[in-house]
């Protein structure tokens, strides 16, 4: 197998744990001897062993280390976090060649892991499927490059662009199948951000109700109120209440909470605030074929459209009777 083929195996392995490794990146590792895989491992769970450690733990220690090559999708860490440095374990293993997919954008690593291996007389190759590794970890890379979480906004809309009926007469705009799809969207993100009116008026639970293991997204409530009724469904898990109108400051503060991505599920006021501040990378619209009419509250005022906010359409398909469309910032 070629270097690219072997790195692809490691990358595919890493993706099996995208919901339990987050907010950490997904990482896969292989040990190869004479072109054949003799051990493999992945970062399976946040706070637990990194991919390199799991891979080395699965290695037959009787194999001659100088005949082995370690493949790892992301640059090995060289600092103490929740686990010890992976570079130390690699050096101690006696392996003399390491092939790396992408450099780690985390400034605590960012080339230092590679340098430590080189200083230990290990032959290092990097850049193998680097863009593919970055794509698999787009939230992680975005957070470290932009110093804030990647923001996705999700809205449910009637066919005439309404968010809800002003008199509260319509509970659900979209179908049960579309609402089930939203659960998977939530599962991909590290946090869910909403506003006080949504929590108060809709009493949503806003967790990810899926049938596979995940790290549940953290709940972020943007509100000046502090005395909330804790019997509301939103408070069935810990909630961070943030009293700030400066969304830039809010997002920068989330970095300290290990949040690389957040899904905004809120009403028109908060959604438009994120869009007007340019703080959204992806917009997902679930649109019903049914109108609400004059009793509806519009998602966008003053003739604004999704395109006017600088987004372009990337994909759309039908879920039951509804249409799901994804837009990304141009």
N, C-alpha and C positions, 0 to 999 in steps of 0.2 A: 504493500500500500504506500502511496505517496504521502508527503507531509500534509498536503491539502486534504486528502482523504482521511487521514488519521485525525486531523484537527476537526473535521466535520463530524466524525464519530464522537469526539469529546464534546462538541457543541450540542449535538443532538441529545447526548446524555444529560447535559446541564439543564435542558429545557423541561425535563420531566419534573423538575422541582421549582418551577417558576412561582407557584403559589405559596410554597412553604419557606423558600429562601428569602423572599422579600421581607424587608426593604434592601437586603443585600443583593448583589448581582448573582445571576445564575452562572456557575462555573463548573466545568467538567475537566477531568484529568485522566490521562492514560500513561502507563509505563509500557514501552515497546522494546522488544529485543529482536534484532534481525528482521525488522519489518512486521513483526507479529505482536499483537496486544497480549501482555502477560498480566496486567492488572488495570483496574479502572475504578474511578470513584467520582462523586459529585458533591457539591455543597447542597446538602439535603434540607437543612433547616437553619433558620436564623439563630445565631448564637451558638451553633454547634460546629463540629469540625468542618474545616474548609475542604475543598475538593482534593487538594494535594495530599492532605493528611489521610483522608479516607482511602485514596488510591494507594499510598505507601503502606497503609495498614493491611491492604489486601494483597500486597506483594509477597511472593515467596522469597524469603530472605536468603535462601541458598543460591539464588541466581547471582552471577558475578556482576557487581554494580558497574564496572567499567564497560560492560556490554549493553547497558540500559540507557534509554532516552525517555525523559519525562515530557509529555505533551500536556499543556494546560492552557485553557482558553483565555484566561486573564492573568496579567502579571502577578506573581506571588507577593503576598504582603510581607513586609519586613518590620512590622511594629506590633506591639501588644495591644489588642483590643479585647474582645470577649474571648479570644483564643490567642495562643502564642504565635510568633511569626512563622509563616510557612517556609521562608527562606532558610531558617535554621534547620528545620526537619529535612529539607532537600539536601543541604550541605552534609548533614550527618548521615544521610542515606548512602553517600558515596557515588551517587549518580553524577556523571561528568558532562552530560549534555541535556539542555532544556530548550524545548521549542514552545514559544508563547504566541498566543493569538493576538491580543491587544494589550497595549499599555494601560495601566489603571489610571483613570483621571483623578482619583482621590489624591489630594496633595500630600497625604501621609505616606503614599506609595510613589506614584508618578515617576517611574524610572529608578527609584532608589532600590526597589526589589531586584531589578535586573543588575544594577551595579554591585549589589552585595554578592550575587551569584558569580559575576565576573571576577570580583576580588578574591573569590574562593577558587579561582581557576576552573570554573565551569564554563563550557562552551554554550553560549546563548544565541538563539535565533528568535527573532520576533517579527510580528507583522503578518503572520499566516492566518488568513481569513479575518483580519482585523475589523473590517467594516461589518462583516456578518456578526461578529461578537458584539460590536457596539450596537447593532440593530436589536440583538436579543436582549440587550440591557439598556434600552433607550432612556428609561426613566432614571437609572443610576448615572449614566453619562450626563444627561441633561442637568441633573441636580448639581453635580460637581463642576460642570462647565459654567452654568448660569447662576449658581449660588441660590437657587430656589427650586421648589418642586415643579415637575411637569404638571400642567393643569389641563384636565379634560372637563368640558362642560357637557352635561347631558340634559336635554329638554324633551318633553312630550308635548306635541302640538296637535291641534285640530287641523283640518284641511285648510281653514281660513286663517291659520297663524295664531290661534288663541292658546293661552296657557291654562285657563280655567274659566268657569262661569262665575261671574261676580256674585251671584246669589248662592253659590255653593251647591247648586242643584245637580251638578255632574261630578261624581266621585272619581271615575276613571275615564281618561281620554283614550288610552290605548288598550289593546287586548291583553288577556292574561299571558299569551305567548310572548308578547313584546316585553311585558313586565318581568317575565322569567329571564329573558335575555339580559335585562338590566342587572340581574344578580351576578352574571358572569363578568359584566363590565365592572361592577363594584369589586369583585374578587381580584381583579388585576391591579387595583390601586392600593396605596398604603394608607390613604385617608379619604374620608368623605367630608366635604365642607357644605354647610347649609346655613340658613338664616333663621331668625326668631319667628317670623311669620309662618314659615313652612312648618316648623316644629309645633307651633301653637295651633295652626288651623288644620293641618293634615294629620297630625299625630303619627308620623312615620317612624318605623323602626330603623330603617336605613342601615341594615347589615347585609352581608352577602349570604343569601340562603341557597347554598349549592351542595351537591352530594359528593364532593371531593375535599380532601384536606386543604385548608388554607390558613394563613394568618389573617384574621379579620381586620379590615381597615379601621383605623382609629377614627373617632368621631370629633369633628371640629364644629363648634357653634359660634358664629359671629353675632354677638349680641351685647348690648349695653346692660341688659338685665342679668342679675346674678341669682335672684330668688325664683328659681324655676320649680314647677311641680314635678318632682322626681318620679311620679307615677306615669308620666308620659312615656310612650314606648321608646323614644330616642334615648332615654336615660337608663336603658336596661344594661348598658355597658359604660365604662368610664368616658366622660365627655370633657374635652378642653373647651372652655368658654373664653373667647377672646373679645375684648371690648376695644376695637380699633376700627376707624374708618379708612385707614391707610392700608390698602391691600398689599402693597409692596412690602411694608413692614410685617404684615401678617405672614406672608409667604416666607420671608427671610427667617422669621422666628421658628418656622416649622422645621428648618434644617436641624435645629438642636434636638428635635424629636425623632430623628432618623426617618423622615418622610421624604421620599424621592418623587412621589406622585400623589395627586389628589384629584378626586372626582367632585365637581361642584354640582349639587342637586339642590336647586333653590328656585325662588320665584323670579319674575322679570326684573325686579329692582336690583337684586344682587348679581344676577346673570349679566345684565347690561353693565354694571359697574366693572366686572371683570373684563368684559369685552372692550369697553371704552378705555380702560387702562392698559390694554394690550397684554393682559395676563391670561392668555389661553392659547394652548398649542393645538388642541383638537376639540372639535365640536361634534357631538353625536345627537342626531335628531330622530326621534321616533314620531312619525306622523300618521295620524288616523285619517281615513278617507272621509270622515264625517265632520261637518262644520259645527261651530257653536253659535255663530251669529252675533247679533248686536249685544247680547248679554255677556259676551266674552271679554276677557282682559288680554290684550295683545302682548306677544313676547317682545316685539320691537316697536318703539314709538318713533314719530317724526320721520317716517319713510325709511328708517334704517332696515337693511337686509343683512343676511349673513355675509354676502359678498362685499358689502360696503365696509364691514369690519376687517376685511383683508383675508378672507378664507376662500379656499377653492375646494370643489367637490372631488373626492377621491374614490368613493364607493357607495353603492346603494343596492339594497335587495329587500325582498318582501318577507315579513314575518307575520304569518296568518293574514289578517286584513290590513296590517300596517306596513309602512315603508320605513326602513332604517337607513339613514344617510349619514355618512361621515365626511366631515370637512376638516382640512388642516390649514394652518396659517401659511400664507404664501411666503 
